[in-house]
């Protein structure tokens, strides 16, 4: 059952689990580990957006198809988020000193995460 809010579909945990062919307990575990952060209703029921479902699909793919453990998934997601922060900086005005510093900081974070620092 989806709930509409500002043109965004939202799914209760039971429906999200069904759509993803995952157990609700797995979704709860991923929430506890910080891999996904669903919104909570007043009664503390987890509610997932389409973006969060896509993230969960990626996590499921990495775990089930690629054999990545959850610690590896967390690292990969952190790297992907860092790359997403770098992309607009690179596409913007690359000569500004603050932009270069931010890009360097993100590259340092990625390097640390992959163990090449």
C-alpha positions in Angstrom: 0.0 0.0 0.0 1.5 3.3 -1.0 0.8 6.7 0.6 1.2 9.8 -1.6 2.9 12.9 -0.3 4.0 15.8 -2.5 4.0 13.5 -5.6 6.3 11.0 -3.8 5.2 7.4 -3.3 5.9 6.1 0.2 5.7 2.5 1.3 5.2 0.9 4.7 7.8 -1.7 5.6 5.6 -4.6 4.8 5.0 -3.4 1.2 8.6 -2.4 0.7 9.7 -5.8 1.8 7.2 -7.4 -0.6 8.3 -5.2 -3.5 11.9 -6.0 -2.9 11.4 -9.7 -2.2 13.1 -9.2 1.2 12.1 -10.0 4.7 11.0 -7.0 6.8 13.6 -8.0 9.5 16.3 -7.5 6.8 15.0 -4.0 6.2 15.1 -3.3 10.0 18.7 -4.6 10.2 19.7 -2.3 7.3 18.1 0.6 9.1 19.9 -0.3 12.4 23.2 -0.5 10.5 22.6 2.9 8.8 22.5 1.5 5.3 19.1 3.1 4.8 17.2 5.7 6.8 13.4 5.3 6.4 11.1 8.0 7.6 9.0 7.1 10.7 5.3 7.7 11.2 4.0 9.0 14.5 3.7 5.4 15.7 7.4 4.7 14.7 6.4 2.6 11.6 9.1 2.7 9.0 8.1 4.3 5.7 10.3 4.0 2.6 10.5 6.4 -0.4 11.1 5.3 -4.0 14.7 6.5 -3.7 15.2 4.4 -0.6 13.7 1.4 -2.4 16.2 1.9 -5.2 19.0 2.1 -2.6 17.8 -1.2 -1.0 17.7 -2.8 -4.5 21.4 -1.8 -4.9 22.2 -3.2 -1.5 20.4 -6.5 -2.3 22.3 -6.7 -5.6 25.7 -6.1 -3.9 25.0 -8.7 -1.2 23.3 -11.4 -3.2 24.8 -11.1 -6.7 28.2 -9.7 -6.0 28.9 -11.3 -2.7 29.8 -8.1 -0.8 29.4 -8.2 2.9 27.5 -5.5 4.7 30.7 -3.7 5.8 31.8 -3.6 2.2 28.4 -2.4 1.2 28.7 0.5 3.7 32.1 1.4 2.2 30.8 1.3 -1.3 27.8 3.4 -0.5 30.0 6.0 1.3 32.3 6.1 -1.8 29.3 6.5 -4.1 28.0 9.4 -2.0 31.4 11.1 -2.0 31.5 10.8 -5.8 28.0 12.3 -6.0 29.3 15.3 -3.9 32.4 15.7 -6.2 30.5 15.6 -9.5 28.9 19.1 -9.2 32.2 20.5 -8.0 34.0 19.2 -11.0 31.3 20.4 -13.4 31.2 23.8 -11.8 34.0 26.4 -11.7 37.0 24.2 -11.0 39.6 27.0 -10.3 38.2 28.3 -7.0 40.4 27.5 -4.1 37.5 26.3 -1.8 36.3 24.0 -4.6 39.7 22.5 -5.0 39.9 21.9 -1.2 36.5 20.2 -1.1 37.4 18.0 -4.0 40.7 17.1 -2.3 38.9 16.3 0.9 36.5 14.0 -0.9 39.3 12.3 -2.7 41.1 11.8 0.6 38.0 10.2 2.1 37.6 7.8 -0.9 41.3 6.9 -0.7 41.0 6.2 3.0 37.9 4.0 2.5 39.7 1.9 -0.1 42.9 1.8 1.9 45.2 3.7 -0.4 46.0 6.6 1.8 
